């Protein structure tokens, strides 16, 4: 027993040795600032930014999505699955205990007529109970490296879940803003349809009394039908957006409640941040790094297969032919021992596993670097889009004002008999699409802020995550 104790102690002392490389975060060059970050940027990446729109309906929809969305629940189940795998992987670090019991009755053939059967019961009973223990001493860190990889996979799965939360909030906000923009375009189309309808009715009456030609009537009818054709198209887009938003909310497809009009929504501030902060803010980057950590640990787990495995086993129990005598002293049985095993020739099997692990680590490193570069690109694209869409919106506003004034003046000149109706028609042809585009640009500007917050990540993801966890 003293020797066995020394072996165990010596094995535990050696257990601090782990083969394979330890993880060190690779150096990633990052720009000092973003090219298009505005001077008005504010520290809002850690706030519930969607509340800046000032629409309680949007707030309630996001809350509902966080509690009912199926993708979030699936992602949470994957986290639980990864946690179970970590527990399973770590289990060999600790002694394994087991038990067994059996009871049998058997009769052997006495055909050979041997005299031994006069001394042995036939048939006979056998009863036994045993408790056993086994422990693989993790001398070279194979189990610990595998556990390190499993833990990193768990964290990567958790970051994937957080990424799902990030995408969900962004998608709900984007679809809702697009819905508000489509509502405004539909209102513009219906207003113009009524105006054009009144013109058609007026010209039809004038045509009956010979005041205008049939050409004038048909010109007015052309504008009316153009607006009429636009309305079903917008209604189709609205229904499709409502259905997409319903799925995000965990509902069956159906109507979506509205809050404030698009023109009443408040434009959120641009969030501030440094490019280097993306490494900690973005769930997809954190997920990629955890995948790299897991791949790095798998190299050690593979290399440990080259080294011998030391296992300790022990057992204690009782065995008897009579159930009443099973636990009496003479029926006691026990054993303990150790074993060591290791590879001599594997025809490259272990070498192949090591090469696979090293290649997987290289791929994970490149994926990590690529995810960082993609994140920088996402932020830059979102910032420049916001800047340029704001400029487009201003230009479009000036265009709408000019088109409205042009239409008003053309109508006055037509009423005075100075120009034909085609001049009014030409003005209306410019005003109607200009108003539609202006509503679309306003929705795009609001959506561009959503894309910035999505690209930058930040503490708001944690806030949203807490909202989902609090209502499970």
C-alpha positions in Angstrom: 0.0 0.0 0.0 2.9 2.4 0.8 4.3 1.9 -2.7 0.9 2.5 -4.3 0.5 5.7 -2.3 3.9 6.9 -3.5 2.9 6.1 -7.1 -0.3 8.2 -6.7 1.6 11.1 -5.2 4.3 11.0 -7.8 1.6 10.9 -10.5 -0.2 13.9 -9.1 3.0 15.9 -9.0 3.7 15.1 -12.6 0.2 16.0 -13.5 1.3 19.6 -13.8 3.0 18.8 -17.0 1.0 19.4 -20.2 2.3 18.9 -23.6 1.3 21.2 -26.5 1.4 24.9 -26.9 -0.2 27.3 -24.4 -2.5 29.8 -25.9 -1.4 33.4 -26.4 -3.6 35.9 -28.2 -2.0 36.7 -31.6 -1.1 40.3 -32.3 -3.6 41.9 -34.6 -2.8 45.3 -36.2 -5.7 47.7 -35.7 -6.3 51.2 -37.0 -6.2 54.1 -34.5 -9.5 55.5 -35.5 -12.4 55.0 -37.9 -12.3 57.0 -41.1 -15.9 58.2 -41.0 -16.7 58.4 -37.3 -18.4 61.8 -36.8 -17.5 64.4 -34.2 -20.9 64.1 -32.6 -20.3 60.4 -31.6 -21.4 59.6 -28.1 -20.6 56.8 -25.6 -23.8 54.9 -26.2 -22.6 51.4 -27.1 -23.4 50.1 -23.6 -27.0 51.4 -23.6 -30.3 50.1 -24.9 -29.9 52.2 -28.0 -33.3 51.2 -29.5 -35.0 53.3 -26.9 -33.5 56.4 -28.4 -36.0 56.1 -31.3 -38.7 57.1 -28.7 -41.2 54.5 -29.8 -42.6 52.3 -27.0 -44.1 49.9 -29.6 -40.6 49.1 -30.9 -39.4 48.6 -27.4 -42.1 46.1 -26.7 -41.5 44.2 -29.9 -37.8 43.8 -29.1 -38.7 42.6 -25.6 -41.1 40.1 -27.1 -38.6 38.9 -29.6 -36.0 38.3 -26.9 -38.3 36.1 -24.9 -40.0 34.2 -27.7 -37.7 34.0 -30.7 -36.9 30.4 -31.6 -33.4 31.0 -32.8 -32.4 32.4 -29.4 -33.9 29.4 -27.7 -32.1 27.1 -30.1 -28.8 28.9 -29.3 -29.4 28.5 -25.6 -30.0 24.8 -26.0 -26.7 24.5 -27.9 -25.0 26.2 -24.9 -26.4 23.6 -22.6 -25.2 20.9 -24.9 -21.7 22.3 -24.9 -21.8 22.5 -21.1 -22.7 18.9 -20.9 -19.8 18.0 -23.2 -17.4 19.9 -21.0 -18.6 17.9 -17.9 -18.2 14.7 -19.8 -14.7 15.6 -21.0 -13.5 16.6 -17.6 -14.8 13.5 -15.8 -11.6 11.4 -16.4 -9.6 13.9 -14.2 -11.3 12.4 -11.2 -11.5 8.8 -9.9 -14.3 6.8 -11.3 -16.4 4.6 -9.0 -18.7 1.8 -10.0 -20.5 -1.1 -8.5 -21.9 -4.5 -9.6 -23.9 -7.3 -8.1 -25.1 -10.7 -9.4 -26.9 -13.8 -8.4 -26.9 -17.0 -10.4 -28.1 -20.6 -10.1 -26.7 -23.2 -12.5 -26.4 -27.0 -12.9 -23.5 -28.7 -14.7 -23.6 -31.9 -16.6 -22.6 -35.0 -14.6 -22.4 -37.3 -17.6 -18.7 -38.1 -17.1 -19.5 -39.6 -13.7 -16.5 -38.1 -11.9 -16.4 -38.4 -8.1 -16.0 -34.7 -7.8 -19.7 -34.2 -8.0 -20.2 -35.9 -4.7 -18.3 -33.0 -3.1 -19.9 -30.1 -5.1 -23.5 -29.0 -4.9 -25.2 -29.4 -8.3 -27.2 -27.3 -9.0 -25.4 -24.5 -7.0 -25.9 -20.8 -6.3 -23.4 -18.0 -6.6 -23.9 -14.5 -5.2 -21.5 -11.5 -5.4 -21.3 -7.8 -4.8 -18.4 -5.6 -5.9 -17.4 -2.0 -5.7 -14.6 -0.8 -8.0 -12.5 2.3 -8.6 -10.3 3.4 -11.5 -8.3 6.5 -12.1 -6.3 7.5 -15.2 -3.4 9.8 -14.0 -3.3 12.6 -16.5 0.5 12.7 -16.6 0.9 14.5 -19.9 -2.2 16.7 -19.8 -4.2 14.9 -22.5 -7.5 15.1 -20.5 -6.7 18.6 -19.3 -6.0 19.8 -22.9 -9.2 18.2 -24.1 -11.1 19.9 -21.2 -9.5 23.2 -22.2 -10.8 22.7 -25.7 -14.2 21.7 -24.5 -14.3 24.8 -22.2 -13.4 27.0 -25.1 -16.0 25.4 -27.3 -18.6 26.2 -24.5 -17.5 29.8 -24.5 -17.6 30.0 -28.3 -21.1 28.6 -28.2 -22.1 31.2 -25.6 -20.7 33.9 -27.8 -22.7 32.5 -30.8 -25.8 32.8 -28.6 -24.9 36.4 -27.8 -24.4 36.9 -31.5 -27.9 35.6 -32.1 -29.2 38.2 -29.6 -27.3 40.9 -31.4 -28.7 40.0 -34.8 -32.2 39.5 -33.4 -32.4 43.0 -31.9 -31.0 44.5 -35.0 -33.3 42.6 -37.3 -36.4 43.5 -35.3 -35.5 47.2 -35.3 -34.6 47.2 -39.0 -37.8 45.5 -40.1 -39.9 47.8 -37.9 -38.2 50.9 -39.3 -38.6 49.6 -42.9 -42.3 48.9 -42.0 -42.7 52.5 -40.9 -41.0 53.7 -44.1 -43.4 51.6 -46.2 -46.4 52.9 -44.3 -45.3 56.5 -45.1 -44.8 55.6 -48.8 -48.2 54.0 -48.9 -49.8 57.1 -47.3 -48.1 59.3 -50.0 -49.3 57.0 -52.8 -52.9 57.0 -51.5 -52.8 60.8 -51.1 -51.6 61.2 -54.7 -54.2 58.6 -55.9 -57.0 60.7 -54.4 -55.6 63.9 -55.9 -55.2 62.3 -59.3 -58.7 60.8 -59.1 -60.2 64.2 -58.4 -58.3 65.5 -61.5 -59.6 62.7 -63.6 -63.2 63.3 -62.5 -62.8 67.1 -63.1 -61.4 66.6 -66.6 -64.1 64.0 -67.5 -66.7 66.6 -66.7 -64.9 69.3 -68.6 -64.6 66.9 -71.6 -68.3 66.3 -71.6 -68.8 70.1 -72.0 -66.1 70.4 -74.6 -63.7 72.4 -72.5 -60.8 69.9 -72.7 -59.7 67.3 -75.2 -59.8 63.5 -74.7 -56.0 63.7 -74.6 -56.1 65.8 -71.4 -58.4 63.2 -69.8 -56.1 60.4 -70.7 -53.0 62.2 -69.5 -54.7 62.7 -66.1 -55.8 59.0 -66.1 -52.2 58.0 -66.7 -51.0 59.6 -63.5 -53.9 58.1 -61.6 -53.2 54.6 -62.8 -49.5 55.0 -62.0 -50.3 55.8 -58.4 -52.9 52.9 -58.4 -50.2 50.4 -59.5 -47.8 51.6 -56.8 -50.2 50.9 -54.0 -50.5 47.0 -54.4 -46.7 46.8 -54.7 -46.3 48.7 -51.4 -49.0 46.7 -49.7 -47.2 43.5 -50.8 -44.0 44.7 -49.3 -45.7 45.7 -46.1 -47.3 42.3 -45.7 -44.0 40.5 -46.4 -42.2 42.7 -43.8 -44.9 42.1 -41.2 -44.6 38.3 -41.8 -40.8 38.4 -41.4 -41.2 40.5 -38.2 -43.8 38.1 -36.9 -41.4 35.2 -37.3 -38.7 37.1 -35.4 -41.2 37.6 -32.6 -41.9 33.9 -32.4 -45.4 34.3 -33.8 -47.2 33.0 -36.8 -47.3 35.4 -39.7 -49.7 38.2 -39.1 -50.2 42.0 -38.6 -47.8 44.1 -36.6 -48.8 47.0 -34.3 -47.5 50.4 -35.1 -46.4 53.2 -32.8 -45.2 56.5 -33.9 -45.0 57.7 -37.5 -41.7 57.6 -39.3 -41.4 61.4 -39.2 -42.0 61.3 -35.4 -39.1 59.0 -34.6 -35.9 60.4 -33.0 -32.6 59.8 -34.7 -30.3 58.0 -32.2 -26.8 59.3 -31.7 -23.8 57.7 -33.4 -22.0 55.4 -30.9 -18.3 56.1 -30.2 -15.5 53.6 -30.0 -12.0 52.6 -30.9 -11.3 49.9 -33.4 -9.3 48.0 -30.8 -12.4 47.7 -28.7 -14.1 45.5 -31.3 -12.0 42.5 -30.1 -13.9 42.6 -26.8 -17.3 44.0 -28.0 -18.2 41.8 -31.0 -19.6 38.3 -30.1 -18.4 36.9 -33.5 -14.8 37.9 -32.8 -14.9 36.5 -29.3 -16.4 33.3 -30.7 -13.6 33.1 -33.3 -11.0 33.5 -30.6 -12.5 30.8 -28.4 -12.5 28.5 -31.5 -8.8 29.3 -31.8 -8.2 28.5 -28.2 -10.0 25.2 -28.6 -8.0 24.3 -31.7 -4.8 25.2 -29.9 -5.6 22.9 -27.0 -6.4 20.0 -29.3 -2.8 20.0 -30.5 -1.7 19.2 -26.9 -4.4 16.5 -26.6 -3.2 14.9 -29.8 0.5 15.1 -28.9 -0.2 13.5 -25.5 -1.1 10.3 -27.4 2.6 9.7 -28.0 3.2 9.2 -24.3 2.2 6.3 -21.9 -1.0 6.2 -20.0 -0.9 5.3 -16.3 -4.1 3.9 -14.7 -4.9 2.8 -11.1 -7.6 0.3 -10.4 -9.0 -1.2 -7.2 -12.0 -3.4 -6.2 -13.6 -4.7 -3.0 -16.5 -7.1 -2.6 -18.0 -10.3 -1.4 -18.7 -13.6 -3.1 -20.6 -16.6 -1.7 -22.7 -19.6 -2.6 -25.3 -18.7 0.1 -27.0 -15.3 0.2 -27.1 -15.4 4.0 -23.3 -15.8 4.2 -22.5 -13.2 1.5 -21.1 -10.5 3.8 -19.3 -12.8 6.2 -15.5 -12.3 6.6 -14.3 -15.4 4.7 -16.2 -14.4 1.6 -14.5 -11.0 1.3 -12.5 -10.3 -1.9 -10.4 -7.3 -3.0 -7.7 -6.3 -5.4 -5.8 -3.2 -6.5 -3.1 -2.5 -9.0 -1.9 -0.3 -11.7 -1.2 -0.4 -15.4 0.8 1.4 -17.9 0.4 1.4 -21.7 1.7 3.3 -24.6 2.2 3.2 -28.3 5.1 1.6 -30.1 4.0 1.5 -33.7 0.8 3.1 -34.9 1.6 3.4 -38.7 1.2 7.2 -38.4 -2.2 7.2 -36.7 -1.0 9.6 -33.9 1.1 11.7 -36.3 -2.0 12.1 -38.5 -4.1 13.3 -35.5 -1.4 15.8 -34.6 -1.2 17.1 -38.2 -4.9 17.5 -38.3 -4.9 19.4 -35.0 -2.1 21.7 -36.2 -3.9 22.4 -39.5 -7.2 23.1 -37.6 -5.3 25.6 -35.4 -3.9 27.4 -38.4 -7.4 27.6 -40.0 -8.8 28.9 -36.7 -6.1 31.5 -36.6 -6.8 32.7 -40.1 -10.6 32.7 -39.4 -10.0 34.8 -36.2 -7.9 37.3 -38.2 -10.5 37.4 -41.0 -13.4 38.0 -38.5 -11.5 41.0 -37.1 -10.9 42.5 -40.5 -14.5 41.9 -41.5 -15.6 43.6 -38.3 -13.5 46.7 -39.1 -15.1 46.7 -42.6 -18.6 46.4 -41.2 -18.1 49.4 -38.9 -16.5 51.5 -41.6 -19.3 50.6 -44.1 -22.0 51.4 -41.5 -20.4 54.8 -40.6 -19.9 55.9 -44.2 -23.5 54.7 -45.1 -24.9 56.8 -42.3 -22.9 59.9 -43.5 -23.8 59.5 -47.1 -27.5 58.6 -46.6 -27.8 61.8 -44.4 -26.4 63.8 -47.3 -28.8 62.0 -49.8 -31.7 62.8 -47.5 -30.9 66.5 -47.4 -30.6 66.6 -51.2 -33.8 64.6 -51.6 -35.6 67.1 -49.2 -34.5 70.0 -51.4 -35.6 68.0 -54.5 -39.1 67.4 -53.0 -39.4 71.1 -52.1 -38.4 72.1 -55.6 -40.8 69.6 -57.2 -43.7 70.7 -55.1 -43.1 74.4 -56.0 -42.7 73.4 -59.7 -46.0 71.5 -59.5 -47.8 74.4 -57.9 -46.5 76.9 -60.4 -47.4 74.6 -63.3 -50.9 74.2 -62.0 -51.3 78.0 -61.7 -50.1 78.5 -65.3 -52.4 75.8 -66.6 -55.3 77.3 -64.8 -54.4 80.6 -66.4 -54.3 79.1 -69.8 -50.6 79.7 -70.3 -49.3 76.1 -70.6 -50.8 72.8 -71.7 -51.7 70.1 -69.1 -48.7 68.1 -70.1 -46.6 70.7 -68.2 -48.5 69.8 -65.0 -48.2 66.2 -65.8 -44.5 66.5 -66.1 -44.2 68.2 -62.7 -46.3 65.5 -61.1 -44.2 62.8 -62.6 -41.2 64.3 -60.8 -42.9 65.0 -57.5 -44.5 61.6 -56.8 -41.4 59.5 -57.0 -39.4 62.2 -55.2 -41.8 62.0 -52.2 -41.6 58.2 -52.2 -37.8 58.3 -52.3 -37.7 60.9 -49.5 -39.7 58.6 -47.2 -37.4 55.7 -48.2 -34.2 57.7 -47.4 -35.6 58.7 -44.0 -36.2 55.0 -43.1 -32.7 54.2 -44.5 -31.1 56.8 -42.3 -32.7 55.4 -39.2 -31.7 51.9 -40.3 -28.1 53.0 -40.8 -27.9 53.8 -37.1 -29.1 50.3 -36.3 -26.3 48.9 -38.5 -23.7 50.9 -36.7 -24.8 49.6 -33.3 -24.8 46.1 -34.7 -21.4 46.4 -36.2 -19.8 47.9 -33.1 -21.4 45.5 -30.6 -20.9 46.5 -27.0 -22.5 46.3 -23.6 -26.0 46.7 -25.1 -25.8 43.1 -26.1 -25.5 42.1 -22.5 -28.5 44.3 -21.6 -30.5 42.6 -24.3 -29.3 39.2 -23.2 -30.4 40.0 -19.6 -33.8 40.9 -20.9 -34.1 37.5 -22.5 -32.7 35.6 -19.5 -34.9 37.4 -17.0 -38.1 36.1 -18.7 -37.2 32.5 -19.3 
